[in-house]
């Protein structure tokens, strides 16, 4: 799908870079769905997010994509953004994060963000990890 900016009807390099990394992290289908639902009201937001979030900090050196994904999950947990957590769990897996790493980030967040937020984050993450076939069998530590 070709998406052009609303400001000048052309894509620019920052937008192109953002679109490429957004597809890499979130998956082609996710991005296609986001743009297919775009209309005159939501187009400026899609453009802004692609250029100014994905085309800037997600493209920077200094942190690998997996680390950025795990940090994003912790911040979304703190903010109580269950819907966004689902998308970014997929992104974290796409960036190489394991079920255990995601689990540890959310457990860590329970101490610093609060138990209700962490429980909601676990629910959202669990739903996505189950769909992706990434939940390991339970192995009790104390048996």
C-alpha positions as CSV (number, residue, x, y, z in Angstrom):
1,X,0.0,0.0,0.0
2,X,1.4,3.4,-0.9
3,X,0.8,6.1,1.7
4,X,1.5,9.7,1.0
5,X,1.7,12.5,3.5
6,X,-1.1,15.0,3.8
7,X,1.3,18.0,4.0
8,X,3.0,17.7,0.6
9,X,1.6,14.5,-1.0
10,X,5.1,13.1,-1.1
11,X,6.9,10.9,1.3
12,X,10.2,12.2,2.7
13,X,13.2,10.3,4.0
14,X,12.2,10.5,7.7
15,X,8.8,9.2,6.8
16,X,10.2,6.4,4.6
17,X,12.6,5.4,7.3
18,X,9.8,5.4,9.9
19,X,7.6,3.3,7.6
20,X,10.3,0.8,7.0
21,X,11.1,0.3,10.7
22,X,7.4,0.3,11.7
23,X,6.8,-2.6,9.3
24,X,9.9,-4.4,10.5
25,X,8.9,-4.1,14.2
26,X,5.1,-4.3,14.1
27,X,4.8,-6.5,11.0
28,X,3.6,-5.7,7.5
29,X,0.0,-6.8,8.2
30,X,-0.3,-4.6,11.3
31,X,0.9,-1.5,9.3
32,X,-1.2,-2.3,6.3
33,X,-4.3,-2.5,8.6
34,X,-3.4,0.8,10.3
35,X,-3.1,2.5,6.9
36,X,-6.2,0.8,5.4
37,X,-8.3,2.3,8.2
38,X,-7.0,5.8,7.6
39,X,-9.4,8.5,6.6
40,X,-9.3,12.3,6.3
41,X,-9.5,12.5,10.1
42,X,-6.8,9.9,11.1
43,X,-4.3,10.5,8.2
44,X,-2.4,13.3,10.0
45,X,-2.0,11.0,13.1
46,X,-0.7,8.1,11.0
47,X,1.7,10.4,9.2
48,X,2.9,12.0,12.5
49,X,3.4,8.6,14.3
50,X,5.3,7.1,11.3
51,X,7.5,10.2,10.8
52,X,8.0,11.3,14.4
53,X,8.0,8.2,16.5
54,X,9.1,5.5,14.1
55,X,11.3,7.7,11.9
56,X,13.2,9.3,14.8
57,X,13.8,7.4,18.1
58,X,13.2,3.9,16.7
59,X,15.8,4.6,14.0
60,X,18.5,5.9,16.4
61,X,21.7,4.1,17.3
62,X,22.4,3.4,20.9
63,X,19.8,0.8,21.7
64,X,18.9,-2.3,19.7
65,X,15.3,-2.9,18.7
66,X,14.7,-5.6,21.2
67,X,15.7,-3.3,24.1
68,X,13.5,-0.5,22.6
69,X,10.6,-2.9,22.5
70,X,11.1,-4.1,26.1
71,X,11.4,-0.4,27.3
72,X,8.2,0.4,25.4
73,X,6.3,-2.5,27.0
74,X,7.4,-1.2,30.5
75,X,6.2,2.3,29.7
76,X,2.9,1.2,28.2
77,X,2.4,-0.9,31.4
78,X,3.0,2.2,33.5
79,X,0.5,4.1,31.4
80,X,-2.1,1.3,31.5
81,X,-2.3,1.1,27.7
82,X,-3.5,-2.6,27.2
83,X,-4.4,-2.2,23.6
84,X,-1.0,-0.7,22.7
85,X,0.7,-3.4,24.8
86,X,-0.8,-6.1,22.5
87,X,0.8,-4.5,19.4
88,X,4.1,-4.0,21.0
89,X,4.3,-7.5,22.4
90,X,4.2,-8.6,18.7
91,X,6.9,-6.1,18.0
92,X,9.0,-7.3,20.9
93,X,8.7,-10.9,19.6
94,X,9.6,-9.7,16.1
95,X,12.6,-8.0,17.6
96,X,13.8,-11.2,19.2
97,X,12.4,-10.9,22.7
98,X,11.5,-14.2,24.4
99,X,8.4,-15.0,26.4
100,X,10.6,-15.0,29.5
101,X,12.1,-11.6,28.8
102,X,8.6,-10.1,28.3
103,X,7.4,-11.8,31.4
104,X,10.3,-10.4,33.4
105,X,9.7,-6.9,32.2
106,X,6.0,-7.1,33.2
107,X,6.9,-8.6,36.5
108,X,9.4,-5.9,37.2
109,X,6.8,-3.3,36.3
110,X,4.5,-4.7,39.0
111,X,6.8,-3.4,41.6
112,X,7.3,0.1,40.1
113,X,4.0,0.7,38.3
114,X,1.6,-1.2,40.6
115,X,-0.1,-4.6,40.6
116,X,-3.3,-3.6,38.8
117,X,-1.4,-2.2,35.8
118,X,0.9,-5.2,35.7
119,X,-2.0,-7.6,35.8
120,X,-3.7,-5.8,32.9
121,X,-0.4,-5.9,31.0
122,X,0.1,-9.6,31.7
123,X,-3.5,-10.3,30.4
124,X,-2.8,-8.4,27.2
125,X,0.6,-9.9,26.6
126,X,-0.6,-13.4,27.4
127,X,-3.4,-13.1,24.8
128,X,-0.9,-12.2,22.1
129,X,1.8,-14.7,23.1
130,X,-0.8,-17.5,23.1
131,X,-2.0,-16.4,19.6
132,X,1.6,-16.5,18.5
133,X,2.4,-19.9,20.0
134,X,5.0,-18.4,22.3
135,X,3.8,-19.5,25.7
136,X,6.0,-22.3,27.1
137,X,4.6,-25.1,29.2
138,X,4.5,-24.4,33.0
139,X,7.4,-25.9,34.9
140,X,7.1,-25.3,38.6
141,X,10.4,-24.3,40.3
142,X,9.5,-25.9,43.6
143,X,8.4,-29.4,42.7
